Amino acid sequence: MSWFTSQWFSILAIVIIALLLFLVVRASTPHIVERSVRFGGKDKRAHDYFAKRARTLSNLLVNVSSVVIVLIALMMVLDKLNIPIAPLLTGAGIIGVAVGLGAQSLVKDLISGVFILVEDQYNHGDVVTVAGVTGTVVEVGLRRTVLRDSSGTLHHIPNSAITLTSNFTRDRSCLNLDLPVGYGTDLDLAMEVINRVGIEMAADDFFGKYILSPPKALRVNNFAESGIEIKVAGDTTPGSQWEVAGEFRKRIKQAFDVEGIGIHWPNVKLYAAGSAKLACSLCRGLIPPGATSCPYCSVAITQTSI
């Protein structure tokens, strides 16, 4: 009875110490990791990056530490109960070898996970494309990566299936647009309006903090069927390019309306056959009878008999 009582207290002490150790590790690891990440990065990156990196590594370290603490506590409890540990370790080793030979994909997942974390390819909260799936990183582990896409679907991707990683939220993001305007548009005026709207957004109290360089018109990018495309580009903080682009489109539409600049779209006009001369509704050029498109601006023309 005295032996059982003494062993019971010892086992209880082991459990309590293991629990306290786990709580200490879970509470202290995020702070230690964040300081280490900041010291290693020398504050060259944005605050959001350090937070994401610290959360990714701390979650992994806490999970690994929990497994180690549980295994050590379990071994100590078995020793207190006079259960031989050596045969269990030998058996576990044999089983581990057999499982390893039959689970090569699992080993590949673990190795790929180590390289993903060491190379800092992405962290918790980044928007990435991996294995053909685009979404926000919810979890980064040694075996798998979990993404949630824009529709809310959760994707569990084995790390061994990740051969190409595209990170949309690392260091900076880019606003990249092609704005189509009509062929009759004054391009100098259109580009001036685009640059003015970009500068106004950069000075905005709300959107200004997300803009690193104001969106501006770079060049005439293409003579498309639907109009002349003007290339617009600018730099934003990581992950804010979509919100900034949406607001920029809205302000461009409002500014173009004020200046009388039309944002063109594909359209088809119907004309009666047999007319000697038809005027294009876009460029006002004369269209020869029987033509299927305007010879000046290439707008499609559909003729029909009445």
C-alpha positions in Angstrom: 0.0 0.0 0.0 2.8 2.4 0.9 4.5 1.6 -2.5 1.3 2.3 -4.4 0.8 5.6 -2.5 4.4 6.7 -3.1 4.2 5.8 -6.8 0.9 7.5 -7.2 2.3 10.7 -5.8 5.3 10.4 -8.2 3.1 9.8 -11.2 0.9 12.8 -10.2 4.0 14.9 -9.9 5.2 13.9 -13.3 1.8 14.7 -14.9 1.7 18.1 -13.1 5.2 19.0 -14.1 4.6 18.0 -17.7 1.4 20.1 -17.8 3.2 23.1 -16.3 6.1 22.6 -18.8 3.6 22.5 -21.7 1.9 25.8 -20.5 5.3 27.5 -20.2 6.3 26.4 -23.6 3.0 27.5 -25.2 3.2 30.9 -23.5 6.9 31.7 -24.0 7.5 30.2 -27.5 5.7 33.0 -29.5 7.7 35.8 -27.8 11.0 34.0 -28.1 10.4 33.1 -31.8 9.3 36.7 -32.6 12.4 38.2 -31.1 14.6 35.7 -32.9 12.9 36.4 -36.2 13.2 40.2 -35.8 16.8 39.9 -34.7 17.7 37.7 -37.7 15.8 39.9 -40.2 17.3 43.1 -38.7 13.9 44.8 -39.2 14.2 44.9 -43.0 10.7 43.6 -43.5 7.3 44.9 -42.5 5.7 44.2 -39.1 3.1 41.9 -40.7 5.8 39.6 -42.1 7.4 39.2 -38.6 4.0 38.4 -37.1 3.2 35.8 -39.7 6.6 34.2 -39.6 6.6 34.1 -35.8 3.1 32.6 -35.7 4.1 29.9 -38.2 7.2 28.8 -36.4 5.8 29.1 -32.9 2.8 26.9 -33.8 5.1 24.3 -35.2 7.5 24.4 -32.2 4.6 24.2 -29.7 3.2 21.1 -31.5 6.6 19.4 -31.6 7.4 20.3 -28.0 4.0 18.9 -26.9 4.7 15.5 -28.5 8.2 15.4 -26.9 6.8 16.3 -23.5 4.1 13.7 -23.7 6.5 11.0 -24.7 9.0 11.8 -22.0 6.2 11.9 -19.3 4.8 8.6 -20.6 8.2 6.9 -20.3 8.7 8.2 -16.8 5.2 7.0 -15.8 5.9 3.6 -17.2 9.2 3.4 -15.3 7.4 4.3 -12.1 5.0 1.4 -12.7 7.9 -1.0 -13.2 7.0 -1.6 -16.8 10.1 -2.4 -18.9 10.8 0.5 -21.4 13.6 -1.1 -23.4 11.4 -3.8 -25.1 8.9 -1.1 -25.9 11.5 1.1 -27.5 12.9 -1.8 -29.4 9.5 -2.8 -30.7 8.7 0.8 -31.6 12.0 1.0 -33.6 11.1 -2.1 -35.6 7.6 -0.9 -36.2 9.0 2.5 -37.2 11.4 1.0 -39.8 8.5 -1.1 -41.2 6.2 1.9 -41.4 9.0 4.0 -42.9 9.5 1.5 -45.7 5.8 1.4 -46.5 5.2 5.2 -46.1 7.7 6.8 -48.4 5.2 9.5 -49.3 5.0 10.5 -45.7 8.8 10.8 -45.5 8.7 13.0 -48.7 6.0 15.2 -47.1 8.2 15.7 -44.0 11.3 16.5 -45.9 9.4 18.9 -48.2 7.9 20.6 -45.1 11.3 21.1 -43.6 12.5 22.9 -46.7 9.4 25.0 -46.9 9.9 26.3 -43.4 13.7 26.7 -43.6 13.5 28.5 -47.0 10.6 30.7 -45.7 8.5 30.1 -48.8 5.3 31.2 -47.0 3.8 31.7 -43.6 0.5 31.7 -41.9 -1.8 34.4 -43.4 0.0 34.6 -46.7 -2.0 34.4 -50.0 -0.3 31.8 -52.2 -0.8 29.5 -55.1 0.5 25.9 -54.4 -0.3 22.7 -56.2 -2.7 24.6 -58.5 -4.7 26.0 -55.5 -4.9 29.7 -54.6 -5.9 30.7 -51.1 -4.9 32.0 -47.7 -2.5 29.9 -45.7 -4.3 28.6 -42.6 -1.7 26.1 -41.4 1.9 25.2 -42.2 3.1 21.9 -40.9 5.8 19.4 -41.6 3.4 17.1 -43.4 0.8 19.3 -45.0 -0.2 22.9 -45.9 -3.8 24.0 -45.4 -5.3 26.7 -47.6 -8.7 28.4 -47.6 -9.7 29.8 -51.0 -11.9 32.7 -51.8 -15.1 30.6 -51.7 -14.3 29.4 -48.2 -13.2 25.9 -49.2 -10.5 24.4 -47.1 -7.7 22.5 -49.0 -5.3 20.1 -47.3 -2.2 19.8 -49.5 0.6 17.3 -48.8 3.9 19.1 -48.8 5.4 16.6 -51.3 2.8 17.8 -53.9 4.1 21.4 -53.7 6.7 21.9 -56.5 6.0 25.5 -57.3 5.0 28.3 -54.9 3.7 31.7 -55.8 3.4 34.1 -52.9 1.2 37.2 -53.5 1.9 38.9 -50.1 5.7 38.9 -49.6 7.5 42.2 -49.0 5.2 44.1 -51.4 2.4 43.6 -53.8 1.7 45.2 -57.2 -1.4 46.8 -58.7 -1.5 45.8 -62.4 -4.4 46.9 -64.6 -5.2 47.3 -68.3 -7.8 50.1 -68.7 -9.6 50.0 -72.1 -10.6 53.4 -73.6 -12.3 54.1 -76.9 -10.3 54.7 -80.1 -11.6 58.2 -80.2 -10.2 59.1 -76.8 -7.6 61.7 -76.2 -4.9 59.4 -74.7 -2.9 62.3 -73.2 -5.9 63.4 -71.3 -6.8 59.8 -70.2 -3.3 59.2 -68.9 -3.3 62.5 -67.1 -6.5 61.6 -65.3 -5.2 58.2 -64.4 -2.0 59.7 -62.8 -4.1 62.3 -61.0 -6.4 59.7 -59.5 -3.4 57.7 -58.4 -1.8 60.7 -56.6 -5.1 61.5 -54.9 -5.4 57.9 -53.6 -1.8 58.0 -52.3 -2.8 61.1 -50.3 -6.0 59.6 -49.0 -6.2 59.1 -45.2 -7.4 55.5 -45.5 -5.9 54.1 -48.7 -2.7 56.1 -48.6 -1.2 53.8 -45.9 -1.6 50.8 -48.2 0.1 52.5 -51.3 3.9 52.4 -51.6 4.0 54.0 -55.0 0.9 55.7 -56.6 -0.8 53.9 -59.5 0.2 55.6 -62.8 -0.2 55.1 -66.5 2.9 53.5 -68.0 2.2 53.2 -71.7 -0.3 52.3 -74.4 -0.2 48.6 -74.0 -2.4 47.2 -76.8 -4.7 48.1 -79.7 -7.4 45.6 -78.7 -10.8 44.9 -80.4 -12.6 46.4 -77.4 -10.5 49.6 -77.3 -7.0 51.0 -76.6 -5.6 49.4 -73.4 -3.5 51.7 -71.1 -1.2 49.8 -68.7 -1.5 51.0 -65.1 0.8 49.9 -62.3 1.7 50.7 -58.7 3.1 49.2 -55.5 1.0 48.4 -52.4 1.6 46.8 -49.0 1.5 43.0 -49.0 -2.0 41.7 -49.5 -3.8 45.0 -50.1 -3.5 45.1 -53.9 -7.1 43.8 -54.4 -8.7 46.4 -52.1 -6.7 49.2 -53.6 -7.4 48.1 -57.2 -11.2 48.0 -56.5 -11.2 51.6 -55.1 -8.9 52.7 -58.0 -11.3 51.4 -60.6 -14.3 53.1 -58.9 -12.4 56.5 -58.8 -11.2 56.1 -62.4 -14.8 55.5 -63.6 -16.0 58.6 -61.7 -13.1 60.7 -63.1 -13.6 59.5 -66.6 -17.3 60.4 -66.5 -16.5 63.9 -65.4 -13.9 64.3 -68.3 -16.2 62.6 -70.9 -13.8 59.6 -71.4 -15.5 56.4 -72.2 -14.3 53.0 -70.9 -15.0 50.9 -74.0 -16.4 47.3 -74.1 -17.1 44.9 -77.0 -20.3 45.6 -78.8 -22.0 44.8 -82.1 -24.1 47.3 -84.1 -27.0 46.3 -86.4 -27.4 48.2 -89.7 -29.9 47.7 -92.6 -28.3 46.2 -95.7 -28.3 48.2 -98.9 -27.3 51.5 -97.4 -24.8 53.3 -99.6 -22.8 54.8 -96.7 -22.9 53.8 -93.1 -21.1 55.8 -90.3 -19.3 53.9 -87.5 -20.9 54.8 -84.2 -17.5 54.7 -82.5 -15.0 56.6 -84.8 -17.7 58.1 -87.2 -15.8 56.7 -90.2 -17.7 55.7 -93.4 -18.2 52.0 -93.7 -18.3 50.5 -97.3 -21.5 48.5 -98.1 -21.2 44.8 -97.3 -18.3 45.3 -94.8 -18.4 43.2 -91.6 -16.2 45.5 -89.6 -15.1 49.2 -89.6 -11.9 49.6 -91.6 -10.7 52.3 -89.2 -11.3 50.9 -85.7 -12.2 47.3 -86.4 -15.5 47.3 -84.5 -17.6 44.4 -85.7 -20.6 45.3 -87.9 -23.5 43.0 -88.4 -25.8 43.8 -91.4 -29.2 42.4 -91.8 -32.1 42.7 -94.3 -35.3 44.4 -93.3 
